Amino acid sequence: MARFVIVPQWQGSPSARAMQLIDGAQAIAGDLPRTACTTIEVPLEAGEALDTGVHRFSSLTRTRDALEDELARTDAPVIVVGGDCGVSVAAIGAAAERESSLAVVWFDAHPDLHTPESSESGAFGGMALSAVLGEGASGLTLAPGTIGAERVVLAGARDYETDEESRVADLGIVAIDAADLADPEALATAVAATGAAGIYVHVDLDVLDPAALTGVTAAVPFGLTVAQLVAAIGALRATAPLVGATIAGFAPPTPAAAVDDLGAILRVVGALA
């Protein structure tokens, strides 16, 4: 049975609806086997930046520490359920300790490649992939070199803020557009080319088209269908072992809306688990 760690972190989101990420994480957890779930206690307060350039930094570091402690207790793959995208950083770090040759597949409508210097919002969720690469505020990033840009594949991104597109090119990250993911083997081939022995899959649910799922804070048209996302994950799993995964970004506006979206989300969970 897969193990799930529920992290209802909202402090990394720039959205006015950020606290609905708590409801989203809890809604997903409600449809998972209770005995397979552990919930991380997230601070109630927003937190302070502490001159880091990262909004709510103090609360984010407390959650990261708690998640790291929990993940240190197992060597088995874990599916982390957020919360905002920032929850993936510590989880990828834990996965890299188990598998040093790790590829990261980042399914997201946004590249999340800001740094404290480039971000207008100061939201850590928009810096999460940079933090994976070791760039950003000390205390929230992985050690430089833990994951190299040559082992990152950005999948389905289509909403780039100023400077993010040039950063993808400058860093040498392979980016596969949503349209190209109609062929699931395109992603599997890109990951195989990294030579990695294991894969971490991050799924921000806004990678899906709004017609497939509505409960996200920043929907972007022309995304993936659920079938395309599930097929792409399946192709990845045939390429190398899954060392860990994240599902993030579920922010249903109402309980009824959560129910409407959970069928799609559980298909993604099934593909990962």
C-alpha positions in Angstrom: 0.0 0.0 0.0 1.3 3.5 -0.9 2.1 5.8 2.0 0.8 9.4 2.0 2.0 12.4 3.9 -0.6 15.2 4.0 0.9 18.7 4.2 -1.9 21.4 4.1 0.6 24.2 3.6 -0.9 27.4 2.3 1.8 29.9 3.2 3.7 29.5 -0.1 0.8 30.5 -2.3 0.4 34.1 -3.7 -3.4 33.6 -4.1 -6.1 35.4 -2.2 -7.6 31.9 -2.0 -4.5 30.3 -0.5 -6.2 29.0 2.6 -8.5 26.9 0.4 -5.4 24.7 -0.1 -6.0 23.4 3.4 -9.5 22.3 2.4 -8.1 20.7 -0.8 -5.4 18.7 1.0 -8.0 17.5 3.6 -10.5 16.6 0.9 -7.9 14.4 -0.9 -6.9 12.8 2.4 -10.5 12.0 3.1 -10.6 9.7 0.1 -7.4 7.9 0.9 -6.9 4.9 3.3 -6.7 6.4 6.8 -4.1 4.0 7.9 -1.8 5.0 5.0 -1.9 8.7 5.8 0.2 10.9 8.2 -0.7 14.6 8.5 1.9 17.2 9.1 0.8 20.0 11.4 1.1 23.3 9.6 1.4 26.6 11.5 -1.8 28.5 11.7 -0.1 31.9 11.5 1.1 33.4 8.2 4.7 33.9 9.4 7.3 36.6 8.7 9.7 37.1 5.9 12.7 37.8 8.2 14.5 39.8 5.5 14.7 36.8 3.2 12.6 38.0 0.3 10.3 35.0 0.9 6.8 35.9 2.2 5.9 33.9 5.3 9.3 32.4 5.5 9.2 31.6 9.2 6.1 29.4 8.9 7.4 27.7 5.8 10.6 26.6 7.5 8.7 25.1 10.4 6.6 23.0 8.0 9.7 22.0 6.1 11.4 20.8 9.2 8.4 18.8 10.3 8.1 17.2 6.8 11.8 16.4 6.7 11.6 14.7 10.1 8.6 12.6 9.0 10.2 11.5 5.7 13.4 10.5 7.5 11.5 7.7 9.2 11.0 5.7 6.0 13.0 4.4 3.0 9.8 3.6 1.0 8.4 5.9 -1.6 6.0 8.5 -0.3 3.3 10.5 -2.0 3.1 14.0 -0.5 -0.3 15.7 -0.7 -0.2 19.5 -0.5 -0.8 22.3 -0.1 1.2 24.6 -2.3 4.1 23.6 -4.5 6.7 24.4 -1.9 6.0 21.1 -0.1 7.9 19.3 -2.9 11.3 20.8 -2.1 11.9 18.9 1.2 10.3 15.8 -0.3 12.6 15.8 -3.3 15.6 16.3 -0.9 14.5 13.2 1.0 14.1 11.2 -2.2 17.6 12.3 -3.4 19.1 10.8 -0.2 17.6 7.5 -1.1 18.5 7.7 -4.8 21.5 9.9 -5.7 20.8 9.6 -9.5 17.3 11.2 -9.4 15.3 12.9 -12.2 12.6 15.4 -11.3 9.6 15.7 -13.5 7.7 18.9 -12.7 4.1 18.9 -14.0 2.9 22.4 -13.6 1.2 25.2 -15.6 3.9 27.5 -14.2 7.7 26.9 -14.2 8.1 28.0 -10.5 11.6 29.3 -11.4 11.6 32.6 -9.5 14.1 33.5 -6.8 13.6 36.1 -4.0 15.3 38.6 -6.2 12.9 38.1 -9.2 9.6 37.4 -7.5 7.1 40.3 -7.3 4.9 38.4 -4.9 7.5 36.9 -2.7 5.5 33.6 -2.7 7.6 30.5 -2.2 5.4 28.4 -4.4 6.6 30.4 -7.4 10.3 29.7 -6.3 9.9 26.0 -5.6 11.7 24.6 -8.6 14.6 27.1 -8.2 14.8 25.9 -4.6 15.1 22.3 -5.8 18.0 23.5 -7.9 19.7 25.1 -4.8 18.8 28.7 -5.5 17.0 31.0 -3.1 16.7 31.7 0.6 18.9 29.6 2.9 16.7 27.3 4.9 14.2 26.5 2.1 16.5 25.3 -0.7 18.3 22.0 -1.3 22.0 22.0 -1.2 23.4 23.1 -4.6 24.2 20.0 -6.7 21.6 17.8 -5.1 19.5 18.0 -8.2 21.2 19.3 -11.4 19.2 21.2 -14.0 20.1 18.5 -16.5 18.0 16.0 -14.5 14.9 18.2 -14.4 12.1 18.0 -17.0 9.4 20.7 -17.0 6.1 19.3 -18.3 3.0 21.2 -19.4 4.2 24.7 -18.4 2.4 27.4 -20.4 2.3 30.5 -18.1 5.7 32.0 -17.8 6.3 35.3 -15.9 9.0 37.8 -16.8 12.4 36.2 -17.0 11.2 32.6 -16.3 11.4 31.5 -20.0 14.9 32.8 -20.3 15.9 31.0 -17.1 14.6 27.7 -18.5 17.0 28.2 -21.5 19.9 29.5 -19.4 19.7 26.6 -17.0 19.3 24.0 -19.8 16.1 22.5 -18.4 14.2 20.4 -20.9 10.7 21.7 -21.2 7.9 19.7 -22.9 4.8 21.7 -23.9 1.3 20.5 -23.0 0.5 19.8 -26.7 3.5 17.5 -27.0 2.4 15.5 -24.0 -0.3 14.0 -26.1 2.4 11.5 -26.8 3.3 10.1 -23.4 6.5 8.6 -24.8 7.9 12.1 -25.4 8.2 12.7 -21.7 9.5 9.2 -21.0 12.2 9.6 -23.7 13.3 12.9 -22.2 13.6 11.4 -18.7 15.5 8.4 -20.0 18.0 10.7 -21.7 18.9 12.1 -18.2 20.3 8.7 -17.3 18.7 8.8 -13.9 18.1 5.7 -12.0 14.9 6.9 -10.3 12.2 9.5 -10.8 10.4 12.0 -8.5 7.1 13.3 -10.0 5.7 16.6 -8.9 2.1 17.3 -10.0 0.6 20.7 -9.6 -3.0 20.1 -10.5 -3.1 23.3 -12.6 -1.2 21.4 -15.2 -4.6 20.0 -16.1 -6.9 22.0 -18.4 -9.7 23.9 -16.6 -12.2 21.7 -18.4 -10.7 18.7 -16.5 -10.4 20.2 -13.1 -11.6 23.6 -11.7 -10.4 23.7 -8.1 -7.0 25.5 -8.5 -5.9 29.0 -7.6 -4.6 30.0 -11.0 -6.2 28.0 -13.9 -4.5 28.2 -17.2 -6.2 27.1 -20.5 -4.8 24.6 -23.0 -3.6 22.1 -20.3 -3.6 18.4 -20.2 -6.6 16.1 -20.0 -6.7 13.6 -17.1 -6.1 10.8 -19.5 -3.0 12.5 -20.9 -1.5 13.1 -17.4 -2.2 9.5 -16.3 -0.7 8.1 -19.5 2.4 10.2 -19.1 2.9 9.1 -15.5 2.4 5.5 -16.7 5.1 5.9 -19.3 7.5 7.4 -16.7 7.0 4.5 -14.4 7.9 2.1 -17.2 11.2 4.0 -17.6 12.6 4.0 -14.0 11.3 3.4 -10.5 9.2 6.1 -8.8 11.1 7.3 -5.7 8.5 9.7 -4.6 5.7 12.1 -5.8 3.7 15.2 -4.9 0.2 16.2 -5.7 -0.2 19.9 -5.0 -2.4 22.9 -5.7 -6.0 21.6 -5.0 -8.0 24.6 -3.7 -11.7 23.9 -4.1 -13.9 26.9 -3.6 -16.7 24.9 -2.0 -17.2 21.3 -0.6 -19.5 20.6 -3.6 -16.8 21.7 -6.0 -14.3 19.4 -4.2 -16.5 16.4 -4.8 -16.8 17.3 -8.5 -13.0 17.3 -8.9 -12.0 14.4 -6.7 -12.7 11.8 -9.3 -10.1 13.3 -11.6 -7.6 13.7 -8.7 -8.0 10.1 -7.6 -7.1 8.9 -11.1 -3.9 10.8 -10.8 -3.3 9.3 -7.3 -3.9 5.8 -8.7 -1.3 6.4 -11.5 1.3 7.5 -8.9 0.4 4.8 -6.3 
